[in-house]
Amino acid sequence: MHSLIGEFAALSAAMLWTFASVLFTTVGRRIGPFNLNAIRMAIGSLLLLVTHYFLSGSFFPSVSNIQFFYLAVSGIIGLAMGDFTYFGALIAIGPRKTTLIYSMAPIFSLIGGYFILMEMPSLLSLLGVFLVLIGVWIVIIEREGKEEEKRNKIKGVLLGITAAASQGIGVVISKYGMLKIGNPVEPISATLIRIVVATAVIWIALLLWKKPQDIIRTFQDTYAMKLTILASFIGPFLGLWFSMISINYAQVGIASTLMSLTPVMIIPVMYFLYGEKTNARGILGVIIAVVGVAMIFLF
């Protein structure tokens, strides 16, 4: 029974992230990836601070300086840089291709795990890496008609790969800070440290780079603000919550595999919402990539 709860939670997390990706694409095209990431991270920080207080009795966790350092670094790489480039990819090439490219994150986690955590991947995991790369390659070689679309695709693919690399490496550094130094840190506490530090870095950069009137103008876009709040709640907050439930009740490999189904779920969502059709090659690429991700997590 518990495993079924975990598996249902994992599927729910994947679906929530699917809808959040679509909403973030819409918002990002209105206010830009930098503004979107800054606002989303601020909302996520507030939600997690309140949640952490109700679960642990304190707004902010107490960890050693070295643990804080590694978790902070992982937040800057995985969230500040990773989410910014992820949103940039969403804007450039849309959620269908972006979520598929983002499925490469476990590959970078394997590489980081080998060099940082000394974790040796199995042969089946390496085969999974190969399948993910093949699946992504099948999709991104689709021909684009206009020159502008070609430039956007190159930009989007590079941003998507950067996002996947940032996420994958950020997870490894986070695991090192959580489990390899001192007393283990609870996942929600580690997540809170990561997101608060990343939020601070993003807002410092935003205030240095953007004019105050430009930032104010962004907040005056009420439609974008409503969608950002909704997407931040159902994706980074509820999605994260369900992912934690899934890992707690189901086997980690199965939970992670089910949560990686976002590239599959997004195909019918994009069709029903925007009439965007995916050809047979695109569907084949997604299936191959998801099978590869499953092999990485399960073996």
C-alpha positions as CSV (number, residue, x, y, z in Angstrom):
1,M,0.0,0.0,0.0
2,H,2.8,2.4,0.9
3,S,4.6,1.8,-2.4
4,L,1.4,2.6,-4.3
5,I,1.1,5.9,-2.4
6,G,4.7,6.7,-3.3
7,E,4.2,5.8,-7.0
8,F,1.0,7.8,-7.2
9,A,2.9,10.8,-5.6
10,A,5.7,10.4,-8.2
11,L,3.3,10.5,-11.1
12,S,1.5,13.5,-9.5
13,A,4.9,15.3,-9.2
14,A,5.6,14.6,-12.9
15,M,2.2,16.0,-13.9
16,L,2.5,19.1,-11.8
17,W,5.9,19.8,-13.3
18,T,4.4,19.3,-16.7
19,F,1.8,22.0,-16.2
20,A,4.3,24.3,-14.4
21,S,6.6,24.1,-17.4
22,V,3.8,25.1,-19.8
23,L,2.9,28.1,-17.5
24,F,6.5,29.1,-17.1
25,T,6.9,29.2,-20.9
26,T,3.9,31.6,-21.2
27,V,5.2,33.8,-18.5
28,G,8.8,33.8,-19.6
29,R,7.9,35.0,-23.0
30,R,6.2,38.0,-21.4
31,I,8.7,39.1,-18.7
32,G,11.9,37.2,-19.7
33,P,13.8,34.3,-17.9
34,F,15.7,36.5,-15.5
35,N,12.7,38.2,-14.1
36,L,10.7,35.0,-14.0
37,N,13.4,33.1,-12.1
38,A,13.8,35.9,-9.6
39,I,10.1,36.1,-8.8
40,R,9.6,32.3,-8.8
41,M,12.5,31.8,-6.5
42,A,11.3,34.4,-4.1
43,I,7.8,32.8,-4.0
44,G,9.4,29.3,-3.5
45,S,11.6,30.6,-0.7
46,L,8.6,32.0,1.2
47,L,6.5,28.9,0.8
48,L,9.4,26.6,1.9
49,L,10.2,28.9,4.9
50,V,6.7,28.6,6.2
51,T,6.6,24.8,5.5
52,H,9.9,24.3,7.2
53,Y,8.6,26.2,10.3
54,F,5.5,24.0,10.6
55,L,7.5,20.8,10.1
56,S,10.5,21.6,12.3
57,G,9.6,24.5,14.5
58,S,12.2,26.8,13.0
59,F,12.2,29.0,9.9
60,F,15.8,28.1,9.0
61,P,17.7,24.9,9.6
62,S,20.9,24.7,11.7
63,V,23.8,23.1,9.9
64,S,27.6,23.3,10.1
65,N,29.4,26.0,8.1
66,I,30.9,23.4,5.7
67,Q,27.5,21.8,5.1
68,F,26.0,25.3,4.5
69,F,28.8,26.0,2.0
70,Y,28.2,22.9,-0.1
71,L,24.4,23.3,-0.1
72,A,24.8,27.0,-1.0
73,V,27.1,26.2,-3.9
74,S,24.7,23.5,-5.1
75,G,21.9,26.0,-4.9
76,I,23.7,28.6,-7.0
77,I,24.7,26.0,-9.6
78,G,21.5,24.0,-9.7
79,L,18.8,26.6,-9.0
80,A,20.2,30.0,-9.8
81,M,22.1,29.0,-13.0
82,G,20.1,25.9,-13.8
83,D,16.6,27.4,-13.6
84,F,17.6,30.5,-15.4
85,T,19.0,28.5,-18.4
86,Y,16.0,26.2,-18.2
87,F,13.5,29.0,-18.5
88,G,15.6,30.5,-21.3
89,A,15.3,27.1,-23.1
90,L,11.6,27.0,-22.5
91,I,11.2,30.4,-24.2
92,A,13.5,29.5,-27.1
93,I,12.3,26.0,-28.1
94,G,9.2,25.4,-26.0
95,P,8.4,22.9,-23.2
96,R,8.3,19.7,-25.2
97,K,11.9,19.8,-26.4
98,T,13.2,21.5,-23.2
99,T,11.8,18.9,-20.9
100,L,13.3,16.2,-23.0
101,I,16.8,17.8,-23.1
102,Y,16.5,18.4,-19.3
103,S,16.1,14.6,-18.9
104,M,19.9,14.5,-19.5
105,A,20.4,15.8,-15.9
106,P,20.9,12.2,-14.5
107,I,23.8,11.8,-17.0
108,F,25.6,14.7,-15.4
109,S,24.7,13.4,-12.0
110,L,26.4,10.1,-12.9
111,I,29.5,11.9,-14.0
112,G,29.6,14.1,-10.9
113,G,28.9,11.2,-8.7
114,Y,31.9,9.3,-10.1
115,F,34.3,12.2,-9.6
116,I,32.9,13.8,-6.4
117,L,31.2,10.9,-4.6
118,M,33.3,8.1,-6.0
119,E,30.2,6.2,-7.1
120,M,30.7,3.7,-9.9
121,P,27.9,3.5,-12.4
122,S,26.8,0.0,-13.6
123,L,27.0,-1.1,-17.2
124,L,23.2,-0.9,-17.5
125,S,23.3,2.7,-16.2
126,L,25.9,3.5,-18.9
127,L,23.6,1.9,-21.5
128,G,20.8,4.1,-20.2
129,V,23.1,7.2,-20.7
130,F,23.5,6.1,-24.4
131,L,19.8,5.7,-24.8
132,V,19.0,9.1,-23.4
133,L,21.6,10.7,-25.7
134,I,20.1,8.9,-28.7
135,G,16.5,9.9,-27.8
136,V,17.4,13.5,-27.3
137,W,19.4,13.5,-30.6
138,I,16.4,12.1,-32.5
139,V,14.2,15.0,-31.4
140,I,16.6,17.9,-31.7
141,I,17.7,17.1,-35.3
142,E,14.1,17.9,-36.5
143,R,14.5,20.4,-39.3
144,E,13.3,24.0,-38.7
145,G,11.9,26.0,-41.5
146,K,12.9,29.6,-40.9
147,E,16.4,30.9,-40.2
148,E,15.2,32.5,-37.0
149,E,13.7,29.2,-35.8
150,K,17.1,27.5,-36.5
151,R,18.9,30.2,-34.4
152,N,16.4,29.8,-31.6
153,K,16.8,26.0,-31.7
154,I,20.6,26.2,-31.3
155,K,20.2,28.7,-28.5
156,G,17.5,26.7,-26.8
157,V,19.4,23.4,-27.1
158,L,22.6,24.9,-25.6
159,L,20.6,26.5,-22.8
160,G,18.8,23.2,-22.2
161,I,22.0,21.2,-21.9
162,T,23.4,23.9,-19.6
163,A,20.3,23.6,-17.4
164,A,20.6,19.8,-17.3
165,A,24.3,20.0,-16.4
166,S,23.7,22.5,-13.7
167,Q,20.8,20.5,-12.2
168,G,22.8,17.2,-12.4
169,I,26.0,18.6,-10.8
170,G,23.9,20.6,-8.3
171,V,22.3,17.5,-7.1
172,V,25.6,15.7,-6.5
173,I,27.1,18.7,-4.6
174,S,23.8,18.8,-2.6
175,K,24.1,15.1,-1.7
176,Y,27.7,15.6,-0.6
177,G,26.6,18.4,1.7
178,M,23.6,16.5,3.0
179,L,25.1,13.1,3.7
180,K,28.8,13.1,3.5
181,I,29.8,15.7,6.0
182,G,28.7,15.8,9.6
183,N,25.1,14.8,10.6
184,P,22.7,14.1,7.8
185,V,20.5,17.0,6.8
186,E,16.8,16.6,6.1
187,P,15.8,17.0,2.4
188,I,13.5,19.9,3.1
189,S,16.1,21.7,5.2
190,A,18.7,21.2,2.4
191,T,16.3,22.4,-0.2
192,L,15.5,25.5,1.9
193,I,19.1,26.4,2.2
194,R,19.7,25.9,-1.5
195,I,16.7,28.0,-2.6
196,V,17.3,30.9,-0.2
197,V,20.9,31.3,-1.2
198,A,20.0,31.0,-4.9
199,T,17.2,33.6,-4.5
200,A,19.6,36.0,-2.8
201,V,22.2,35.6,-5.6
202,I,19.6,36.0,-8.3
203,W,18.1,39.2,-6.8
204,I,21.5,40.8,-6.2
205,A,22.3,40.1,-9.9
206,L,18.9,41.4,-11.0
207,L,19.2,44.7,-9.0
208,L,22.7,45.2,-10.4
209,W,21.7,44.4,-14.0
210,K,18.2,45.8,-14.3
211,K,16.9,49.4,-13.8
212,P,14.5,49.8,-10.9
213,Q,11.7,51.0,-13.2
214,D,12.1,47.8,-15.3
215,I,11.6,45.6,-12.3
216,I,8.6,47.6,-11.2
217,R,7.1,47.3,-14.7
218,T,7.4,43.5,-14.4
219,F,5.4,43.5,-11.2
220,Q,2.7,45.6,-12.8
221,D,2.0,42.8,-15.3
222,T,-0.8,41.3,-13.3
223,Y,-1.5,38.5,-15.7
224,A,2.2,37.4,-15.6
225,M,2.2,37.7,-11.8
226,K,-0.9,35.5,-11.4
227,L,0.5,32.8,-13.7
228,T,3.9,32.9,-11.9
229,I,2.3,32.5,-8.5
230,L,0.2,29.6,-9.8
231,A,3.1,27.9,-11.6
232,S,5.4,28.4,-8.5
233,F,2.8,26.8,-6.3
234,I,2.0,23.8,-8.4
235,G,5.5,23.1,-9.7
236,P,8.4,24.0,-7.4
237,F,6.3,23.7,-4.2
238,L,3.6,21.0,-4.7
239,G,5.8,19.2,-7.2
240,L,8.7,19.1,-4.7
241,W,6.3,18.1,-1.9
242,F,5.0,15.1,-3.9
243,S,8.5,14.1,-4.9
244,M,9.5,13.9,-1.3
245,I,6.5,11.8,-0.5
246,S,7.3,9.5,-3.4
247,I,10.9,9.0,-2.3
248,N,9.7,8.3,1.3
249,Y,7.2,5.6,0.3
250,A,8.4,4.1,-2.9
251,Q,11.8,2.7,-4.0
252,V,14.0,5.6,-5.1
253,G,14.7,4.1,-8.5
254,I,11.0,3.6,-9.3
255,A,10.0,7.0,-7.9
256,S,12.7,8.8,-9.9
257,T,11.7,6.9,-13.1
258,L,8.1,7.9,-12.7
259,M,9.0,11.5,-12.0
260,S,11.0,11.6,-15.2
261,L,7.9,11.0,-17.3
262,T,7.3,14.8,-17.8
263,P,8.6,14.7,-21.5
264,V,5.9,12.0,-22.2
265,M,3.1,13.8,-20.3
266,I,3.8,17.1,-22.0
267,I,3.0,15.7,-25.5
268,P,-0.8,15.4,-24.9
269,V,-0.8,18.6,-22.8
270,M,0.7,20.6,-25.6
271,Y,-1.7,19.1,-28.1
272,F,-4.9,19.8,-26.1
273,L,-3.8,23.3,-25.0
274,Y,-2.0,24.6,-28.1
275,G,-2.8,22.1,-30.9
276,E,1.0,21.3,-31.1
277,K,1.4,17.9,-32.8
278,T,4.4,15.6,-32.3
279,N,5.4,13.4,-35.2
280,A,6.3,9.7,-34.8
281,R,10.1,10.5,-34.7
282,G,9.5,12.9,-31.8
283,I,7.5,10.4,-29.9
284,L,10.1,7.7,-30.5
285,G,12.9,9.9,-29.3
286,V,11.0,10.7,-26.1
287,I,10.3,7.0,-25.4
288,I,13.9,6.0,-25.9
289,A,15.1,8.8,-23.7
290,V,12.7,7.9,-20.9
291,V,13.7,4.3,-21.1
292,G,17.3,5.4,-20.8
293,V,16.5,7.5,-17.7
294,A,14.7,4.6,-16.1
295,M,17.8,2.4,-16.7
296,I,20.0,5.0,-15.0
297,F,17.8,5.2,-11.9
298,L,16.9,1.5,-11.6
299,F,20.3,0.0,-12.3
